[in-house]
Amino acid sequence: YRAGLRNEFEFLKNFTASFFLRAEVGHSAAFGQAIHRTTTSYNVMNIWKFPYWTPENPINDYARLYTNTSVFGGGLMIYKPRTFLRLQDVSLSYNLPKSILSNVGIDNAEIYYSGHNLLYFSKWPGWDPESLGTPMPRTHTIGFRLTM
């Protein structure tokens, strides 16, 4: 399931703010980092530092240290839930008062900030539950808009 919520509001006369929250619920994906992959079976080490199953640590979250994920070796893969809530877009703007602008022949002047992918909440153990293998870029924009 996917859900979104957007709201825009004005406050203190000349300020405008908006935000967009986005959520995805019920998805799961293969978490490849949970499986140690090596070129030989002799090179077996826990390079990711995940708590694998051992007799002293009998958990079922991660597989053994060496696994073969090809179809010929069993095709074992660990799946994790990708449910998340993301603050995807935030913007804040301030319109300069018209009384100040009319003296210099300007119709409108606005100072603004916009942010994208600012934060998210998830139990996904990797970088980002949406992109899976790479972090999502976080962007900030500050600007000045002038209308004559």
Salt bridges, closest charged atoms under 4 A:
GLU8 OE1 - ARG6 NH2 3.12
GLU24 OE2 - ARG2 NE 3.31
GLU24 OE2 - ARG22 NH1 2.87
GLU24 OE1 - HIS27 ND1 3.21
ASP89 OD1 - HIS116 ND1 2.50
GLU110 OE1 - ARG145 NH1 2.58
ASP128 OD1 - ARG86 NH2 3.03
GLU130 OE2 - ARG22 NH2 2.63
GLU130 OE1 - ARG86 NH2 3.11
